[in-house]
Amino acid sequence: MKRIIIIGAGGHSNVIEDTLLEQDIFNEIAYLDDNFNNHKNSLFKKTKNILGTSKLIFDKDLRSDFKYAFVAIGDSEIRLNFIDQLENLGYEIPIIIHPTSWISKSVSLGIGSIILSHATIQTGVRGGRGLIINNSCSVDHDSFLGNGVHVAPGVNIAGSVHIGDRSWIGIGASVIENIHIGSDVKIGANAAVIRDIPSSVNAIGVPAKIKNKL
């Protein structure tokens, strides 16, 4: 029997669970969430098998029962920290790919990444660990996405684009070819990125302009 433990039981975990069910690989899905003892979150606890808080990843019995683990947390830095911990503890961290997506056989992605429905990733794309490539996104040839990059629904990334670690590309944004986006960048919804964006800034608009430093 294949079992997987998911850290985080919020909205993003619902999408991950649906994708896992579509894959039909795991027989059991359970959760750890640090709001487990918070009475204000009792509603979602009724619909998920939540075993306790994230501290249980260190529990020997849990590690024996659950060979696989995944992180369902939107914050990139927290997500990457958990991935590192899980890997050091010996959990296997899969790459989750929705069956309606299309990914070139030449694509290379890091552990803990999820590719959601109707996404397209073209030849030569390389990605780090803990990526979120959301619904109906496209990433064109030879682009690079760093660790923890989050690409929101409906984003179009052209060829040979470089996106640094932990950057977030907002819903419906577009990035033209040969653009370099730094680390810890937030690109606003529906923005059009036609020039390089340095690290640690917000950029919004058409064309995208730097609004302020983070």
C-alpha positions in Angstrom: 0.0 0.0 0.0 1.3 3.4 -1.0 0.7 6.2 1.6 1.5 9.9 1.4 1.5 12.5 4.1 0.8 16.1 3.1 2.1 19.0 5.2 -0.6 21.7 5.1 -4.4 21.2 5.0 -5.5 24.5 3.4 -6.9 25.3 0.0 -3.8 24.4 -1.9 -3.9 20.9 -0.4 -7.4 20.3 -1.9 -5.9 20.8 -5.4 -3.0 18.5 -4.6 -5.4 15.8 -3.3 -7.6 16.0 -6.4 -4.4 15.7 -8.6 -3.3 12.7 -6.6 -6.7 11.0 -6.9 -6.5 11.6 -10.7 -3.1 9.9 -10.7 -4.5 6.9 -8.8 -1.1 6.1 -7.3 -1.6 6.4 -3.5 -4.0 4.3 -1.5 -4.1 6.7 1.5 -3.6 10.4 1.9 -3.2 12.0 5.3 -2.3 15.4 6.5 -0.3 17.3 9.1 -1.3 20.9 9.8 0.0 23.3 12.5 -3.6 24.5 13.1 -4.6 21.0 14.1 -5.3 22.1 17.7 -6.9 25.4 16.7 -10.7 25.1 17.3 -11.3 27.8 14.7 -10.3 25.4 12.0 -12.5 22.5 13.1 -14.6 22.6 9.9 -11.8 21.5 7.6 -10.7 18.9 10.1 -13.9 17.1 9.5 -13.2 16.5 5.9 -9.5 15.5 6.0 -7.6 12.8 7.8 -5.4 15.2 9.8 -3.1 13.3 12.1 -1.5 16.2 14.0 0.9 19.1 13.6 4.0 19.2 11.3 6.2 18.1 14.3 5.0 14.6 13.6 7.4 14.3 10.6 10.1 13.4 13.1 8.0 10.6 14.6 9.5 7.2 13.9 6.1 5.5 13.7 4.8 8.0 11.1 8.0 7.7 9.1 7.4 3.9 9.1 3.8 4.2 8.0 4.3 7.0 5.4 7.2 6.5 3.0 6.1 9.5 0.8 5.6 13.2 1.8 4.6 16.4 0.0 4.3 20.0 1.1 1.1 22.0 0.4 2.2 25.4 1.6 2.0 28.5 -0.6 4.8 30.4 1.1 7.9 29.5 -1.0 10.5 29.8 1.8 8.4 27.7 4.2 7.7 25.1 1.5 11.4 24.8 0.6 12.4 24.5 4.3 10.0 21.6 4.8 11.2 19.9 1.6 14.8 20.0 2.9 13.7 18.6 6.3 11.6 15.8 4.7 14.5 14.9 2.4 17.0 14.8 5.3 14.6 12.6 7.3 14.5 10.0 4.4 11.0 10.6 3.1 10.5 10.2 -0.7 9.1 13.5 -2.1 7.4 13.0 -5.5 6.8 15.3 -8.4 3.1 15.5 -8.9 1.8 15.9 -12.4 -1.8 16.2 -13.4 -2.7 13.7 -16.2 -4.2 16.5 -18.4 -0.9 18.4 -18.5 1.7 18.0 -21.2 5.4 17.9 -20.4 8.3 17.3 -22.8 10.4 14.3 -22.0 13.4 16.6 -21.9 12.1 18.6 -19.0 13.9 18.4 -15.7 12.1 19.3 -12.5 13.0 19.1 -8.8 11.4 17.2 -6.0 8.3 18.5 -4.3 7.0 20.2 -7.5 3.4 20.1 -8.8 2.2 20.6 -12.3 -1.5 21.2 -12.4 -4.2 20.6 -15.0 -3.7 21.7 -18.7 -0.3 23.1 -18.1 2.2 22.8 -20.9 6.0 22.7 -20.4 8.1 22.6 -23.6 11.4 21.1 -24.4 14.6 21.9 -22.5 12.8 23.6 -19.5 14.7 23.1 -16.2 13.2 23.7 -12.8 14.2 23.6 -9.2 12.5 22.0 -6.3 9.2 22.9 -4.8 7.7 24.5 -8.0 4.0 25.2 -8.4 3.0 25.4 -12.0 -0.7 26.1 -11.9 -3.7 25.4 -14.2 -3.5 26.3 -17.9 0.1 27.7 -17.7 2.6 27.4 -20.5 6.4 27.5 -20.1 8.2 27.6 -23.4 11.5 26.0 -24.5 14.8 26.3 -22.6 13.4 28.4 -19.8 14.6 28.0 -16.2 12.6 28.3 -13.0 14.4 28.4 -9.7 13.6 26.7 -6.4 10.2 27.5 -5.0 8.9 29.5 -8.0 5.1 29.8 -8.1 3.4 30.3 -11.5 -0.2 31.2 -11.0 -3.1 30.1 -13.3 -3.1 31.2 -16.9 0.5 32.5 -17.0 2.4 32.4 -20.3 6.2 32.2 -20.2 8.0 32.4 -23.5 11.3 30.7 -24.5 14.7 31.1 -22.7 13.2 33.0 -19.7 15.1 32.8 -16.4 13.1 33.1 -13.1 15.0 33.2 -9.8 14.3 31.4 -6.6 11.0 31.9 -4.7 9.6 34.3 -7.3 5.8 34.5 -7.9 4.2 35.2 -11.3 0.7 36.4 -10.9 -2.4 35.1 -12.5 -2.7 35.7 -16.3 0.8 37.4 -16.6 2.9 37.0 -19.7 6.7 37.0 -20.0 8.3 37.5 -23.4 11.3 35.6 -24.6 14.9 36.0 -23.2 13.8 37.8 -20.0 15.6 37.5 -16.7 13.5 37.8 -13.6 15.5 37.8 -10.3 14.8 36.0 -7.0 12.0 36.9 -4.6 10.1 38.9 -7.2 6.3 39.3 -7.3 4.8 39.9 -10.8 1.3 41.3 -10.6 -1.8 39.8 -12.2 -2.1 40.2 -16.0 1.3 42.0 -16.1 3.3 41.9 -19.3 7.0 41.5 -18.6 9.0 42.8 -21.6 12.2 43.9 -19.7 14.4 42.2 -17.1 13.3 42.5 -13.5 15.9 42.6 -10.7 15.6 40.6 -7.5 13.4 41.6 -4.5 10.9 43.8 -6.2 7.2 44.0 -7.1 6.4 44.6 -10.8 2.9 45.3 -12.1 1.1 46.6 -15.2 1.4 46.6 -19.0 4.2 46.8 -19.6 5.3 45.7 -16.2 7.1 48.3 -14.1 8.7 48.1 -10.7 6.3 49.4 -8.1 8.5 49.1 -5.0 11.2 47.0 -3.5 10.1 44.3 -1.1 
